[in-house]
Amino acid sequence: LGQIGTTYCDRCARGGPALRQDPFLSPWMGVEGDQRMKLVPYMWINYSRFDGGRSRRINLNPQLDYKLSSRFNTGLSLDWTRNRNDSQFYDRFTDSLSGAQHFTFAHLEQTTVGLTWRLDYTFTPTTSLQLYAQPFIAKGTYSRVRELSSTPRARAYDARFQNYADTAVSNNPGGFNVKQFNSNAVFRWEYRPGSTLFVVWSQGRGSFAGTEGQRNYGGDIKDLFSLPAQNTFLVKL
């Protein structure tokens, strides 16, 4: 439980006036399996409620680790977040005539999904291989664009904002669709005590669109792996 009493955020407006904050509630819970077993499950849950109940966020993070031996272990985890933020900073606009600054905020509905896989294998005490891969998708839509009013420190939530007059922005605030895939493979060989050779291959794919789009997550994953890949190969001695 935080932001009790009268508190202000001097960063929320990205250089604009300080904005009063409401108290928040953010409980979390975690469960871990027996570390002595080969299969070790984990489950983490985070929940937040703020802006007087207008904003809420829930995050689920299940994970399963498999330890086949002291040499080999692997793990798979899912990270899912549903975010409803009624006071998401949107953008800063400058009036072309008066030069006045408009600090805008919007209501954001966002869902983020990430899947992470790791594998570690030790051939010998001086030689090992590590693999990592993560597809990641974040989708969101903005609505109800407002700007800071002349009383951003007001006690009443709605008194901190006012309608933003530029309908070109407020009528079509847009959103985003971010897709990324990152992976790498690292081979390590300590050929002499204190001297190590690393051979690394990494691959990245990604795209950004200014709208959430109509594709479901299956379609977004399919689109992600059809994007051009950027491959990097390096050797470090």
C-alpha positions in Angstrom: 0.0 0.0 0.0 1.6 3.2 -1.1 1.4 6.9 -1.9 -0.5 7.5 1.4 -1.4 11.1 2.1 -0.5 13.9 -0.4 2.1 12.8 -2.9 3.1 14.1 -6.3 4.8 12.6 -9.4 7.4 15.0 -10.9 8.2 12.6 -13.8 4.7 11.5 -15.0 4.3 14.6 -17.3 7.8 14.1 -18.9 9.1 17.5 -17.9 5.7 19.1 -17.2 4.1 20.1 -13.9 4.0 17.7 -11.0 0.8 15.6 -10.9 -1.0 14.5 -7.8 -1.2 10.8 -7.2 -3.8 8.6 -5.5 -3.0 5.8 -3.1 -2.3 2.4 -4.7 -2.7 -1.2 -3.6 -0.2 -3.7 -5.0 -0.3 -7.2 -3.5 1.8 -10.1 -4.9 2.3 -13.8 -4.2 4.9 -16.3 -5.2 5.1 -20.1 -5.0 8.2 -22.1 -5.6 8.6 -25.9 -5.9 11.1 -28.1 -4.2 14.6 -27.3 -5.5 15.7 -30.8 -4.9 13.4 -32.3 -7.5 14.2 -32.6 -11.2 11.0 -30.6 -12.2 10.7 -27.4 -10.2 7.5 -25.3 -10.8 7.1 -21.6 -10.0 4.2 -19.2 -10.0 4.2 -15.5 -9.4 1.2 -13.2 -9.4 1.3 -9.4 -9.1 -1.8 -7.1 -9.0 -2.0 -3.3 -8.8 -4.9 -1.0 -8.3 -4.4 2.8 -8.6 -6.0 6.0 -9.8 -8.9 5.4 -7.4 -9.7 2.1 -9.1 -9.7 3.5 -12.6 -6.4 1.8 -13.4 -5.5 -1.9 -12.7 -2.7 -4.2 -13.7 -2.3 -8.0 -13.3 0.7 -10.0 -14.1 1.0 -13.8 -14.2 4.4 -15.5 -14.4 4.4 -19.3 -14.4 7.7 -21.1 -14.9 9.0 -24.7 -15.1 12.6 -25.7 -14.6 13.9 -29.1 -15.5 17.2 -30.2 -14.0 18.2 -33.5 -15.7 21.6 -33.6 -14.0 24.2 -31.3 -12.5 25.4 -30.7 -16.1 22.1 -30.0 -17.8 19.2 -27.8 -16.9 16.5 -26.0 -18.9 13.6 -23.7 -18.1 10.5 -22.3 -19.8 8.5 -19.3 -18.4 5.5 -17.3 -19.5 5.0 -13.7 -18.7 1.5 -12.3 -19.2 0.4 -8.8 -18.3 -3.0 -7.1 -18.6 -2.7 -3.4 -18.1 -5.5 -0.8 -17.8 -4.0 2.6 -17.2 -6.3 5.6 -17.1 -3.4 8.1 -16.6 -0.9 6.9 -19.2 1.3 9.7 -20.5 0.6 10.2 -24.2 2.6 13.0 -25.7 3.7 16.6 -25.4 2.4 19.1 -28.0 3.5 22.7 -28.6 1.0 25.3 -29.8 2.3 26.8 -33.0 0.8 30.2 -32.3 1.3 30.8 -28.6 4.1 28.3 -27.9 2.1 26.9 -25.0 2.9 23.3 -23.9 0.2 20.7 -23.8 1.0 17.6 -21.7 -1.5 14.9 -22.7 -2.6 11.7 -21.1 -4.8 8.9 -22.3 -6.6 5.7 -21.2 -4.6 2.7 -22.3 -5.7 -0.9 -22.7 -2.6 -3.1 -23.1 -1.8 -6.8 -23.1 1.8 -8.1 -23.1 2.9 -11.7 -23.6 6.4 -13.0 -23.5 7.8 -16.6 -23.6 11.3 -17.3 -22.4 13.3 -20.5 -22.9 16.8 -21.1 -21.4 19.1 -24.1 -21.6 22.5 -24.6 -19.9 24.8 -27.5 -20.6 28.2 -28.0 -19.0 30.5 -30.4 -21.0 33.4 -30.1 -18.6 34.3 -27.6 -15.8 36.0 -25.5 -18.4 33.5 -25.8 -21.3 29.8 -24.9 -21.5 26.9 -24.0 -23.8 24.1 -21.6 -23.0 21.0 -21.1 -25.2 18.3 -18.4 -24.8 15.2 -17.5 -26.8 12.3 -15.1 -26.2 9.4 -14.1 -28.4 7.6 -11.0 -27.1 4.4 -9.2 -28.1 2.8 -6.0 -26.7 -0.5 -4.7 -28.0 -2.3 -1.6 -26.8 -5.0 0.9 -27.8 -5.3 4.5 -26.5 -8.6 6.3 -25.9 -9.9 9.4 -24.1 -7.0 11.7 -24.6 -6.9 14.6 -22.1 -4.3 17.2 -21.1 -3.2 18.5 -17.8 -5.5 21.2 -16.5 -4.4 24.3 -14.6 -4.8 22.4 -11.4 -2.7 19.1 -11.8 -2.3 19.0 -8.0 -6.1 19.0 -7.3 -7.4 16.5 -4.8 -10.2 15.4 -7.2 -8.9 13.1 -9.9 -11.0 14.6 -12.8 -9.9 18.2 -11.8 -6.3 17.3 -12.8 -7.2 16.9 -16.4 -9.3 18.7 -19.1 -10.3 17.9 -22.7 -7.7 18.3 -25.3 -9.0 20.5 -28.0 -7.0 19.1 -31.0 -9.5 16.7 -32.5 -6.9 15.4 -35.0 -5.3 13.7 -31.9 -8.2 13.1 -29.6 -10.4 11.5 -32.3 -7.7 9.1 -33.5 -5.2 8.4 -30.7 -4.1 5.1 -32.2 -2.1 2.4 -30.3 0.8 0.1 -30.9 1.7 -3.4 -31.8 5.3 -4.3 -30.8 6.7 -7.7 -31.9 10.3 -8.9 -31.0 12.2 -12.1 -31.0 15.6 -12.3 -29.4 17.9 -15.4 -29.1 21.5 -16.2 -28.5 23.8 -19.1 -28.2 27.0 -18.8 -26.2 29.8 -21.4 -26.2 32.5 -20.9 -23.5 35.9 -22.5 -23.3 38.3 -21.7 -20.5 41.4 -23.0 -22.3 43.7 -21.8 -19.6 42.9 -20.7 -16.0 41.8 -17.1 -16.3 41.8 -17.1 -20.1 38.5 -17.8 -21.9 37.2 -18.0 -25.4 33.5 -17.1 -26.1 31.8 -17.9 -29.4 28.4 -16.2 -29.7 25.5 -16.2 -32.2 22.5 -14.0 -31.7 19.4 -13.3 -33.7 16.9 -10.5 -33.5 13.6 -9.8 -35.3 11.2 -7.0 -34.6 8.6 -4.5 -35.8 6.5 -1.7 -34.6 3.1 -0.5 -35.8 1.1 2.5 -34.6 -2.1 0.5 -34.1 -3.0 -2.6 -32.2 -4.2 -4.3 -35.3 -6.8 -7.1 -35.8 -4.5 -10.1 -35.6 -4.8 -12.5 -32.6 -1.7 -13.6 -30.8 -1.3 -16.7 -33.0 -1.3 -14.4 -36.0 1.2 -12.0 -34.4 3.6 -14.9 -33.6 3.3 -16.1 -37.2 4.1 -12.6 -38.5 7.0 -12.3 -36.1 8.8 -15.3 -37.5 8.3 -14.1 -41.0 10.1 -10.8 -40.3 13.7 -10.4 -41.6 16.3 -11.5 -39.1 19.3 -9.7 -37.9 22.1 -12.2 -37.2 25.3 -11.4 -35.3 28.3 -13.7 -34.9 31.2 -12.7 -32.7 34.2 -14.2 -31.0 35.6 -12.9 -27.8 39.0 -13.9 -26.4 
